[in-house]
């Protein structure tokens, strides 16, 4: 009887120690990713990454380097042996074993500044810095932030916010519910369904902003001969313009209202007593701004 009791106590102690050991182990281990390839000065880089955070950094080297850690059990492809000569195109992918694992880990990708980068991911928060080539960025549930002024930019996020901290030559930005922040550019278009669009801190040349129910806030300087279009169904549009600004403003709403605090021109009531229209300018009419809303309020303010 005594031996049996001692044996039971020993087994119990072993089980307790094992339980503590399991609790001390990390919930999910990660596997390291490290690769570097010599490239031309403007390579095409394609990456599908099922990972939590992705950072893309432009540098002054003719090579692509990928480092970081991803969820254990992820399938990593495209990291073959280095080519004997610099390559002009690279393609990588990282596929996580589960949806939850796809929100873990961090990747840092360094590319030549003039590279063309195509990147698609699920729920990653994506940040791109100092890339002057082309960017094609697509995420589902994460955010996108671009620092710098790429030559060409496409950015799309379903639910996350998109922030463009620079002045791209050509850009198309789209979200469903995420907010969009812009600083202008040469030829920029942004659209969202319910997110807000905020354009401030830079200069606009050719700009198109569209939303269904979200707010549009515009406070950009205008290049000479600028062309700006803003459109919403029910969201408010708030416009801040310097006095004077060489632009003609053509604003109209079907059932909403227009407030003009930029010039002395008064909005006119629409037909059947509904809606308003306003045509006014702050100097020469070198540029043109067209503002349309179905039932959202349009406000013009001076600065």
N, C-alpha and C positions, 0 to 999 in steps of 0.2 A: 504493500500500500504506500509506504513511504517513497519507494522508487518511482511509482507511478505519479505521485504528487510532484516530485522533483522534475520528472520529465515534462509534465504538463506546464509547470512554471517556466522551464527552459524554452519550450515551444512558444509560450505566450510572449516571452521576452524577445525572442527572435522575430515574431510577427510584428511586435510593437516597433522594434528597431527598423524593420523593413518599411513599415508605414511612414516613419519619420524620414527615411531616406528618399522615399518616393515623393513626399511633400517638398523636400528640399531641392528636387530636380527641377530644371526649367520646364515650363509648360510646353514649349516647342523649341527644339534645337534649330539652328540655322546652318546653312552650308555657304562657304565663301565662294565668291566669283571674282576671278582676276584674269584679264586677258589684254593684250596689246598688239596692235597690228600697224605696220607701216602703210601709209596711204598717200594718195596725191594731195594737193593743197585744197581741193574742192570735192571730196568724195561724197557719194550717196550712201547714207547710213540708215538702215531700217531696223527697228527694234520693236518687238512685241514683248511687253514686260508685265507679268502678273506679280506685282510687288507693291509694297506700301508707299514708298517714296522714291522718286526719280529726280536726279539733278543732272542737267546737261550743261557743260561749261565749254565755251570756246577758248582755244589756246593757240599759241603761235608755233605749234609743231605739226609736222605732216604725219600724224599718227592718230589712231583712235585707241583710247584706253577705257576699259570698263572694270570697275572695282566695286566691291560691296558684299553684302550677305543677303541671302534669300531663304525662304522657308525650307526646312529639311524635306527632302523628297521631291523637290522641284525638278522638272526636266529642263535642262539647259542645252541649247542647240546653237550651232553656227560658230562655236569656238574651236575651230579646227586648227591645224598647225599653221604657223606663219608662212605666208607666201614668199618666194624668193625675191620678188620685186614688189614695190609699192602698188597697192590695189586702188581702184577707183570706186569700188562698191563693196559694201559689207552688209550682212544680214544676220541678226541674232534673234533668239527668242528664249523666254523664260516662262514656263508654264507651271503654276503651282498645283499641288495635288488636290487642294480643296479651295472653296471660295474664301473661307476664313484665312487660310494660309496665304492667299493672294493679296491680303492686306498687311502682310508682314514684310520686314526687310527693307533695305535701302540700297539703291544703286547710284553710283556716280559715273557719268560718261563724259569723257573729255574728247572733243572733236576739233579739227581745224576750224578756224573762225568762219571760213567761207564754205563750210560743208552744207549739204542739203540733208536735213534730218527728218525722217518719218518715224513717228513714235505713237504707238497705240497701247493703252493700258486700261484696266478695269476701274479700280477705286484708288489709284495712286494720286498723291499730290505731286504735281509736276512743276519744276522750276527750271527755266532756261536762262542762261546769262551769256552775254558777249558773243553770240552767234550772229554773223552778218549775212550769211547765206540764206537758204530757204528753210522754213519750218512748217511741218504738217503735223499737228498735235491733236490727239483725240483721246479723251477720257470719259468714263461713264459717270462715276460717282465722286471723283476727286476734283481738285482745283488745278488751275493752270496760271502760272505767273511767268511773264517774259520780261527780262531786263535787257534793254538794248534796242537797236533798230535794225531788224533783219530786212533783207531785200524783199522777201516774200513770206507771208505768214497766213496759215490757216489754223484756227484754234477752235475746238468744239468740245463742250462739256455739257452733259445732260443736266446734272444737279449742282455741280460745283461752280464756284466763281471763276471768272477769267479776268486777269489784270495784265494790261500791256503797259509797262513802264518804259516807254520809248516812242519813237516815231517811225514805224515801218513804212517802206515805200508803197507796199501794197498789202492789205490785210483784210481777211474775212473772219469774223468772230461770231460764234453762235452758241447759245445755251437754251435750255428749256425753262428751268426755274432759277438758275444761277445768275448772280449780278455780274455786270461787265463794267470794267473801269478802263478808260482810254486817256491817252495824252495827245491824241491827234495823229497826224501822218499825212502822206501825200495822197493816197487813195485808200480809204478805209470804210468798211461796211460792218455794222454790228446789228444783230437781231436776237431777240429773246421773246419768250411767251409771257412769263410772269415776273421775270427778274428786272431789276433796275439797271439803267444804263447811265453811267456818269462819265462825262467827257470834260476834263479840266486839266489845267497845268501846262498846256502846250499850244500848238497851232494846227489849224485844219486847213486843208486845201480842198479836196473832194471827199465829202463825208456823208454817209447814209446811216441813220439810226432808226430802227424799227422795233416796236414792242406791242404786245396785245393789251396786257393789263398793267404792266410795270411802269415805273416812273422814268422819265428822261430828264436829266439835268445837264445843261450845256453851258460851259464857261470857258471856251477856247478862244484864243486870238484867231483872226482870219487872215490867210494869205490874200494878196491882191488877186481879184478874180475868182475867189473861192466859190464853191458850189456846195451847199449843205441842204440835206433833206432829212426831216424828222417826221415820223408817223406813228400814231398809237390809236388804239380803239377806245379804251376807257381810262388809260393811265394819264396822269398830269404831265405836262411838259413845262419845265422851268428853264428860261433862257436868260443868260446874263451877258450883255454886250458892252464894250467900252464906248464911251462918247468922245469923239465921233468914231464910227466904223463905216467904211465904204462898202455897204451892203444894203440891198433892198430885201425887206422881209415881206413875204406873202403868207399870211396865216389864215386858217379857216377851220371852224369846227361846226359840226352838223347840229348838235343839240347842247354843246357845252358853252363855256364862256371864255372870253379873251380879256386879259388885263395888260395894259401897256404903260409901263413906267420908264420906258427907254426914250421915247420921243413924245411930242405933244399930240400926235395923231390919235383920234378916237376910233375904237372899233365900231363897225356898223352891224346893226341887228339884221339877221338873215330873213329870208322870206318866211312868211307865216309866223313871224315873231319868234322863230327858233334859231339858235346858233348865232355865230358871229363871224365876221371877216375883218381883216386888217391888212392894209398895204402901206408900208412906211419905209423910210430909209434914214440912215444916220450920216449922210454925207453924199459922196459920189455913189453911183450904183454899179461899181465895177464887179461886185459879187452878188450872189443871189442866195437867199435862204427860203425854202419852202417848208411850211409847217402845217401838218394836217392831223386832225383828231375827230373822232366821231362824237364822243361825249365827254372826253377829258378836258380839263381846264388848261389853257395856254397862257403862260405868264412871261412877259418881257420886262427885264430890269436893266438899269444902267449901272455902270461901275466907273 
